[in-house]
């Protein structure tokens, strides 16, 4: 995530949400990032969030 989005707005908050396993906050922080980055990150973090915690 750092390599792809480290300079994007809300990166630090998105990283905090990821480590906190908060999918809704993660999705909120990355919502304005380019779609290709969001899509790739979605695949990368698949399984990081608790089951049933859909964004």
C-alpha positions in Angstrom: 0.0 0.0 0.0 2.9 2.4 0.8 4.4 1.9 -2.7 1.1 2.5 -4.4 -0.5 5.2 -2.3 2.0 6.5 0.2 1.7 10.1 -1.2 -2.1 10.1 -1.6 -4.5 12.0 0.7 -5.6 10.1 3.8 -2.9 7.4 3.4 -2.0 7.4 7.1 -5.6 7.2 8.2 -6.2 4.4 5.7 -3.2 2.5 7.1 -4.5 2.9 10.6 -7.9 1.6 9.6 -6.4 -1.4 7.9 -4.3 -2.3 11.0 -7.4 -1.7 13.2 -9.4 -4.0 10.8 -12.0 -1.3 10.3 -13.2 -1.9 6.7 -15.7 1.0 6.7 -13.1 3.5 7.8 -10.6 2.1 5.4 -13.1 2.4 2.5 -14.0 5.9 3.5 -10.3 7.0 3.5 -9.5 5.6 0.1 -12.8 6.5 -1.7 -11.2 9.3 -3.7 -8.1 7.5 -4.7 -7.8 6.4 -8.3 -10.0 3.4 -9.1 -7.1 1.2 -10.3 -5.3 1.7 -6.9 -8.5 1.1 -4.9 -9.3 -2.1 -6.9 -5.8 -3.4 -6.4 -5.8 -2.6 -2.7 -9.1 -4.4 -2.4 -7.5 -7.5 -3.7 -4.4 -7.1 -1.5 -6.3 -6.6 1.7 -8.9 -9.3 1.1 -9.1 -11.4 4.2 -7.7 -8.6 6.5 -11.2 -7.6 7.7 -13.4 -9.8 9.8 -16.0 -12.0 7.9 -19.2 -10.1 7.3 -17.6 -6.7 7.6 -18.3 -5.5 4.1 -17.6 -2.0 3.1 
